[in-house]
Amino acid sequence: MTNHQFSTADGSYRINLTQDFISLTCSRYTRWEEFAKMMDKPLASFIKLYQPAYFERVGLRYLNAFSRRDLDLEDTPWKEMLEPAYLGLLASEDVPERAFTRCTQDVDAAIPGGCRMKLHVGPGLLKRGNDASDKEVKLIFDLDVSMSGNVPVNMAAASMQTAHTQAGSIFRDAVTDTLHDAMEPEN
């Protein structure tokens, strides 16, 4: 299957396109409205060109990598950044964080709005392409929220909005006020 890839001049947005798949990747996500606007024209063109009867899956994936250094939280344990339910044993009071070589949590579950979530959480290194120079361990919060099962074409935008709403709720539930404040949200 041929995969066509197009990107903005600065590389912050990338579209991948095949005969039955379209995705938009954003490396500097700021606001949902901006992302959705960038998806509108490619999605409309995809629908016009291929005229799909439905989409088998409509989803959003948010890959967050929290840097203690960048957030000025270098002395803050992960358990003060994410709620315990999202950290598993890493949130334990009895085992120091430095004792863990690896501690991740993977979840696949049905959530409200007819969605599913796949969630991977835990400390790790972030690799970008062939660049392995960043050795800082970051807290990875990889969340994929989707709707599956013959989503009508005219419901694609509404399905993305539903997935976004659910992902936002999960994310806000997961982050503590310490992390939320350190990210300096606009609202």
BAFI-3210 file (N, C-alpha, C; in Angstrom, 3 decimals, decimal comma, padded with zeros to 6 digits):
// residues 187
n [1|2|3|4|5|6|7|8|9|10|11|12|13|14|15|16|17|18|19|20|21|22|23|24|25|26|27|28|29|30|31|32|33|34|35|36|37|38|39|40|41|42|43|44|45|46|47|48|49|50|51|52|53|54|55|56|57|58|59|60|61|62|63|64|65|66|67|68|69|70|71|72|73|74|75|76|77|78|79|80|81|82|83|84|85|86|87|88|89|90|91|92|93|94|95|96|97|98|99|100|101|102|103|104|105|106|107|108|109|110|111|112|113|114|115|116|117|118|119|120|121|122|123|124|125|126|127|128|129|130|131|132|133|134|135|136|137|138|139|140|141|142|143|144|145|146|147|148|149|150|151|152|153|154|155|156|157|158|159|160|161|162|163|164|165|166|167|168|169|170|171|172|173|174|175|176|177|178|179|180|181|182|183|184|185|186|187]
n.u [000,842|000,602|001,880|001,408|003,076|002,801|003,984|003,990|005,942|007,571|007,515|005,838|003,272|002,005|000,665|-000,478|-001,365|-003,287|-005,084|-007,139|-006,848|-006,261|-004,243|-003,348|-000,577|000,744|003,391|003,708|001,447|-001,075|-003,727|-006,979|-008,801|-007,163|-005,798|-007,986|-008,871|-006,712|-007,097|-009,488|-009,551|-007,816|-009,252|-011,776|-010,996|-010,006|-012,371|-013,874|-012,293|-011,948|-014,442|-015,490|-017,676|-017,952|-016,091|-013,866|-012,602|-012,269|-010,136|-008,103|-004,813|-002,835|000,342|002,127|004,996|006,381|008,710|010,647|012,711|012,186|009,784|010,453|010,441|012,280|012,924|010,643|008,690|007,318|004,878|003,735|002,978|001,235|-001,959|-002,395|-003,780|-003,076|-000,438|000,174|002,237|004,319|003,401|003,569|004,051|005,873|008,017|010,869|011,064|013,419|014,116|012,879|013,355|011,813|008,483|005,432|002,114|-000,503|-003,499|-006,581|-009,686|-013,293|-014,909|-016,949|-019,275|-019,230|-016,671|-013,294|-010,401|-006,902|-004,222|-000,997|001,265|004,076|007,522|010,086|012,331|012,352|012,360|013,246|013,047|016,180|017,580|019,062|020,010|018,910|018,852|017,260|014,965|011,591|008,152|005,914|002,845|000,722|-001,987|-004,682|-007,694|-010,640|-013,305|-015,016|-016,166|-017,773|-018,239|-020,251|-019,468|-020,316|-020,292|-017,740|-016,294|-017,768|-017,327|-014,580|-014,592|-015,971|-014,128|-012,000|-013,118|-013,471|-010,789|-009,666|-010,956|-009,981|-007,243|-007,179|-008,158|-006,060|-003,705|-002,041|-002,624|-000,169|001,358|-000,360|-000,391|002,327|002,510|001,464|-001,234|-003,395|-006,027]
n.v [-001,164|002,178|004,969|008,263|011,188|014,379|017,551|020,536|023,511|024,028|021,609|021,021|020,000|017,016|015,136|011,898|009,736|007,229|004,945|004,176|005,439|008,210|010,485|012,977|014,453|016,257|018,043|020,085|020,662|022,916|023,936|022,446|023,481|024,634|022,380|020,848|022,549|022,373|019,805|019,831|020,593|018,626|016,280|016,728|016,779|014,163|012,691|013,612|012,730|009,883|008,948|007,382|004,946|004,779|005,242|003,013|003,465|006,229|008,358|009,857|010,495|011,260|011,968|012,515|013,768|014,343|016,512|016,828|018,616|020,643|021,583|022,687|021,047|019,392|018,144|016,860|014,063|011,535|010,642|012,873|014,228|012,853|011,363|008,679|006,364|006,263|005,654|003,227|000,890|002,674|004,779|004,029|004,362|002,955|002,112|003,532|005,825|005,681|003,032|001,584|-000,034|-000,325|000,622|000,507|001,226|-000,227|000,191|-000,839|000,061|000,400|003,516|006,399|007,816|006,097|005,384|004,012|003,600|003,516|003,352|004,198|004,512|005,742|006,064|006,946|007,065|009,477|009,102|010,692|010,274|009,510|010,591|010,157|011,583|012,846|012,123|012,339|011,007|010,846|011,393|009,440|009,756|008,315|008,460|007,115|007,656|006,421|005,842|003,138|000,972|001,264|004,161|006,718|008,771|011,446|011,855|012,035|014,368|015,048|012,734|012,906|015,145|014,132|012,154|013,842|015,296|013,234|012,404|014,737|014,859|012,535|013,115|015,425|014,355|012,713|014,258|015,944|018,866|020,051|019,301|020,274|023,065|023,606|023,294|025,593|026,379|028,018|028,526]
n.w [000,000|-000,865|000,803|001,165|002,159|003,545|004,571|006,626|006,036|008,260|009,466|011,572|011,272|009,834|007,244|006,591|004,020|002,567|000,404|002,085|004,500|006,579|008,280|010,673|012,017|014,670|015,906|017,681|019,456|020,373|020,670|020,488|018,598|016,645|015,690|014,705|012,683|010,919|010,052|008,664|005,788|004,475|005,208|004,033|001,339|001,083|001,474|-000,709|-002,876|-002,501|-001,696|000,572|002,059|004,740|007,813|009,310|011,655|013,770|015,289|017,898|018,875|021,539|022,364|025,035|026,612|029,502|030,746|033,501|033,844|031,869|032,843|035,200|037,467|038,681|041,150|041,804|042,469|040,241|041,210|042,281|040,134|038,456|038,993|041,355|040,330|037,670|037,645|038,810|040,487|040,678|042,100|044,673|048,173|049,563|048,003|046,664|043,927|042,359|042,539|040,597|037,537|035,368|034,933|033,865|032,747|031,001|029,358|027,984|027,251|027,307|027,118|028,030|025,559|023,442|022,864|022,792|024,781|024,571|026,584|027,562|030,112|031,825|032,967|030,613|027,753|025,184|021,818|018,900|015,644|014,345|016,375|019,354|021,422|023,637|026,879|029,059|031,312|030,806|031,701|030,189|028,605|026,810|024,937|023,241|021,800|020,443|018,042|016,704|014,045|011,445|011,105|010,002|007,175|007,261|009,945|010,839|011,725|014,027|015,482|015,922|017,559|019,781|020,587|021,234|023,388|025,286|025,589|026,647|029,106|030,350|030,433|032,053|034,408|035,061|035,487|038,143|040,190|040,521|038,227|036,259|036,778|036,341|033,618|032,678|031,661|029,250|029,902]
ca.u [000,000|001,366|001,608|001,889|003,276|002,937|004,177|004,139|007,339|008,321|007,440|005,013|002,114|002,284|-000,475|-000,212|-002,539|-003,344|-006,427|-008,174|-006,374|-005,731|-003,885|-002,681|000,317|001,161|004,479|003,631|000,010|-001,393|-005,170|-007,802|-009,407|-006,130|-005,593|-009,179|-008,863|-005,707|-007,608|-010,699|-009,366|-007,376|-010,321|-012,773|-010,409|-009,974|-013,747|-014,269|-011,531|-012,144|-015,862|-015,718|-019,031|-017,852|-014,748|-013,823|-012,080|-011,958|-009,470|-007,086|-003,760|-002,047|001,562|002,709|006,238|006,608|010,099|010,764|013,629|011,497|008,673|011,039|009,966|013,352|012,920|009,272|008,473|006,218|003,601|003,158|002,613|000,063|-002,762|-001,916|-004,422|-002,421|000,966|000,350|003,200|005,195|002,806|003,718|004,766|006,869|009,148|011,332|011,005|014,705|014,252|012,266|014,031|010,714|007,163|004,467|000,741|-001,169|-004,936|-007,456|-010,993|-014,416|-015,156|-018,195|-019,361|-019,024|-015,238|-012,327|-009,115|-005,680|-003,384|000,304|001,828|005,259|008,744|010,803|013,085|011,635|013,236|012,712|013,806|017,446|018,223|018,988|020,884|018,208|018,899|016,390|013,792|010,375|006,932|005,181|001,400|000,346|-003,429|-005,375|-009,142|-011,215|-014,623|-014,850|-017,365|-018,565|-018,632|-020,663|-018,567|-020,806|-020,124|-016,300|-015,907|-018,416|-016,638|-013,305|-014,914|-016,275|-012,851|-011,251|-013,750|-013,137|-009,345|-009,442|-011,442|-009,033|-005,991|-007,332|-008,312|-004,772|-002,654|-002,262|-002,549|001,251|001,718|-001,228|000,108|003,650|002,340|000,999|-002,325|-003,955|-007,319]
ca.v [000,000|003,411|005,954|009,594|012,016|015,806|018,284|021,976|023,915|023,906|020,226|020,859|019,195|016,038|014,317|010,617|009,429|006,037|004,867|003,949|005,941|009,571|010,898|014,265|014,446|017,596|017,925|021,196|020,858|024,000|023,986|021,549|024,208|024,784|021,051|020,483|023,374|021,815|018,529|020,034|020,563|017,303|015,300|016,996|016,342|012,699|012,216|013,918|011,909|008,438|008,707|006,198|004,770|004,983|005,062|001,909|003,985|007,653|008,453|010,857|010,000|012,305|011,443|013,532|013,384|015,403|016,686|017,531|019,744|021,712|022,097|023,171|020,132|018,397|017,423|016,409|012,666|011,316|010,460|014,187|014,815|012,133|010,711|007,309|005,348|006,246|005,293|001,874|000,727|003,842|005,692|003,426|005,109|002,053|001,848|004,794|005,899|005,291|001,578|000,991|-000,049|-000,127|000,524|001,112|000,744|-000,253|000,001|-000,828|000,025|001,174|004,734|007,037|008,399|005,072|005,379|003,132|004,243|002,752|004,257|003,705|005,506|005,340|006,765|006,417|007,983|009,865|009,050|011,411|009,872|008,851|011,349|009,497|012,379|013,263|011,011|012,613|010,160|011,660|010,660|009,266|009,604|008,056|008,214|006,980|007,541|006,210|005,259|002,144|000,266|001,885|005,538|007,392|009,838|012,743|011,924|011,996|015,528|014,907|011,639|013,451|016,028|013,247|011,581|014,926|015,574|012,127|012,456|015,869|014,478|011,558|013,808|016,311|013,471|012,074|015,168|016,619|020,326|020,392|019,207|021,190|024,431|023,704|023,382|026,955|026,382|029,332|028,735]
ca.w [000,000|-000,963|001,844|000,794|003,340|003,255|005,826|006,554|005,837|009,517|009,915|012,780|010,910|008,797|006,805|005,943|003,219|001,721|-000,173|003,104|005,792|006,619|009,638|010,849|013,168|015,063|016,883|018,642|019,716|021,306|020,929|019,692|017,481|015,619|015,123|013,939|011,474|010,015|009,547|007,862|004,338|004,007|005,374|002,991|000,063|001,132|001,278|-002,089|-003,802|-002,330|-001,451|001,409|002,578|006,187|008,364|010,260|012,921|013,874|016,584|018,211|019,745|022,180|022,949|025,912|027,284|030,475|031,160|034,787|033,626|031,133|033,656|036,454|038,510|038,765|042,418|042,040|042,036|039,295|041,920|042,550|038,847|037,954|040,023|041,593|039,487|036,365|037,817|039,327|041,579|040,750|043,070|045,998|049,219|050,158|047,118|046,079|042,464|041,763|042,594|039,410|036,248|034,426|035,550|032,961|032,834|029,705|029,546|026,818|027,913|026,794|027,889|027,572|024,230|022,426|022,554|023,452|025,019|024,778|027,358|028,022|031,019|032,571|032,619|029,460|026,910|023,977|020,644|017,739|014,465|014,662|017,435|020,663|022,276|024,855|027,842|030,207|031,456|030,849|032,016|028,931|028,742|025,422|024,996|021,960|022,002|019,120|017,809|015,639|013,604|010,390|011,428|008,761|006,747|007,724|011,399|011,142|012,540|015,335|016,171|016,406|018,686|020,911|021,034|021,880|024,687|026,186|025,865|027,549|030,437|030,904|030,707|033,225|035,562|035,350|035,954|039,423|040,095|040,407|036,817|035,507|036,963|035,733|032,166|032,437|030,667|028,897|030,576]
c.u [000,899|000,913|002,240|001,986|003,518|003,137|004,250|005,626|008,167|008,262|006,551|003,726|002,502|001,016|000,074|-001,502|-002,328|-004,755|-007,510|-007,770|-005,891|-005,396|-003,194|-001,866|000,779|002,230|004,470|002,166|-000,191|-002,873|-005,905|-008,337|-008,414|-005,882|-006,770|-009,247|-007,866|-006,184|-008,761|-010,486|-008,851|-008,471|-011,384|-012,258|-010,363|-011,360|-014,191|-013,579|-011,897|-013,597|-016,115|-017,166|-019,068|-016,381|-014,811|-013,366|-011,839|-011,338|-008,492|-006,069|-002,960|-000,847|002,236|003,955|006,601|008,058|010,126|011,643|012,902|010,371|009,135|010,509|011,016|013,368|011,545|009,110|007,277|004,880|002,988|002,724|001,379|-000,653|-002,345|-002,527|-003,739|-000,962|001,193|001,340|004,148|004,663|002,952|004,509|005,933|008,112|009,598|011,349|012,278|014,919|013,730|013,176|012,999|009,410|006,177|003,093|000,136|-002,629|-005,625|-008,859|-012,043|-014,615|-016,429|-018,110|-019,179|-017,568|-014,503|-011,084|-008,043|-004,729|-002,115|000,916|003,052|006,475|009,429|011,567|012,273|012,626|012,545|013,580|015,051|018,179|018,002|019,805|020,219|018,108|018,014|015,194|012,584|009,206|006,096|003,712|000,861|-001,110|-004,023|-006,848|-009,783|-012,653|-014,450|-016,197|-018,231|-019,125|-019,014|-019,742|-019,014|-020,717|-018,652|-015,890|-016,512|-017,747|-015,293|-013,529|-015,222|-014,993|-012,016|-011,802|-013,390|-011,654|-009,033|-009,850|-010,467|-007,743|-006,099|-007,513|-006,969|-003,745|-003,036|-002,225|-001,101|001,680|000,905|-000,710|001,470|003,573|001,854|-000,101|-002,875|-005,280|-007,556]
c.v [001,242|004,386|007,267|010,434|013,461|016,525|019,784|022,307|023,737|022,503|020,000|020,062|018,261|015,234|013,033|010,201|008,143|005,987|004,634|004,480|007,371|009,887|012,246|014,173|015,869|017,471|019,036|021,573|021,986|023,998|023,047|022,258|024,375|023,446|020,673|021,277|022,830|020,496|018,715|019,860|019,208|016,236|015,478|016,531|014,817|012,133|012,445|012,985|010,423|008,035|007,445|006,148|005,054|004,910|003,931|002,372|005,474|007,829|009,593|010,225|011,189|011,650|012,578|012,965|014,538|015,399|017,454|018,770|020,916|022,350|022,667|022,372|019,047|017,595|016,861|014,965|012,561|011,236|011,782|014,891|014,161|011,478|009,236|006,247|005,221|005,794|003,874|001,850|001,909|004,869|005,188|004,313|004,284|001,818|003,169|004,719|005,382|003,769|000,905|001,079|000,231|-000,271|001,262|000,506|000,843|-000,625|000,045|-000,988|000,818|002,372|005,384|007,583|007,398|004,929|004,248|003,956|003,188|003,741|003,534|004,827|004,931|006,140|006,116|007,501|008,265|009,903|009,759|011,087|009,106|009,550|010,669|010,280|012,800|012,072|011,244|011,659|011,075|010,781|010,622|009,009|009,534|007,593|008,212|006,750|007,430|005,711|004,317|001,627|001,032|003,256|006,236|008,580|011,192|012,898|011,955|013,152|015,438|013,801|012,099|014,368|015,211|012,647|012,632|015,232|014,494|012,149|013,594|015,554|013,504|012,260|014,670|015,506|012,910|013,020|015,808|018,127|020,785|020,381|020,190|022,617|024,627|023,830|024,763|027,013|027,802|029,590|027,676]
c.w [000,000|000,114|001,411|002,059|002,900|004,578|005,574|006,449|007,110|010,115|011,127|012,529|009,770|008,518|006,198|005,255|002,427|001,151|000,880|004,480|005,631|008,069|009,594|012,127|013,416|016,141|017,924|018,889|020,717|021,680|019,977|018,451|016,320|014,918|014,216|012,632|010,449|009,395|008,565|006,361|003,845|004,123|004,300|001,628|-000,021|000,833|-000,165|-003,086|-003,726|-002,094|-000,615|001,901|004,082|006,571|009,378|011,631|012,775|015,246|016,679|019,141|020,242|022,844|023,716|026,564|028,211|030,944|032,474|034,623|032,957|031,935|034,989|037,650|038,783|040,060|042,770|041,572|041,088|040,014|042,369|041,270|038,216|039,121|040,136|040,675|038,128|036,440|038,311|040,477|041,726|041,755|044,507|046,952|049,765|049,300|046,490|044,549|041,803|041,769|041,327|038,197|035,164|035,190|034,656|033,208|031,442|029,920|028,181|027,392|027,139|027,717|027,357|026,146|023,108|022,013|023,256|023,700|025,126|025,427|027,778|028,859|031,712|032,164|031,423|028,737|025,659|022,829|019,502|016,542|014,871|015,799|018,781|021,682|023,588|025,802|029,065|030,196|031,635|031,269|030,742|029,255|027,315|025,409|023,594|022,274|020,621|019,196|016,616|015,189|012,646|010,782|010,118|008,451|007,281|009,245|011,810|012,056|013,936|016,150|016,706|017,603|019,941|021,479|021,759|023,278|025,702|026,564|026,836|028,968|031,112|031,307|031,963|034,506|036,011|035,952|037,288|039,197|039,936|038,942|035,982|035,594|036,286|034,210|031,738|031,377|030,445|029,589|031,604]
res [m|t|n|h|q|f|s|t|a|d|g|s|y|r|i|n|l|t|q|d|f|i|s|l|t|c|s|r|y|t|r|w|e|e|f|a|k|m|m|d|k|p|l|a|s|f|i|k|l|y|q|p|a|y|f|e|r|v|g|l|r|y|l|n|a|f|s|r|r|d|l|d|l|e|d|t|p|w|k|e|m|l|e|p|a|y|l|g|l|l|a|s|e|d|v|p|e|r|a|f|t|r|c|t|q|d|v|d|a|a|i|p|g|g|c|r|m|k|l|h|v|g|p|g|l|l|k|r|g|n|d|a|s|d|k|e|v|k|l|i|f|d|l|d|v|s|m|s|g|n|v|p|v|n|m|a|a|a|s|m|q|t|a|h|t|q|a|g|s|i|f|r|d|a|v|t|d|t|l|h|d|a|m|e|p|e|n]
***
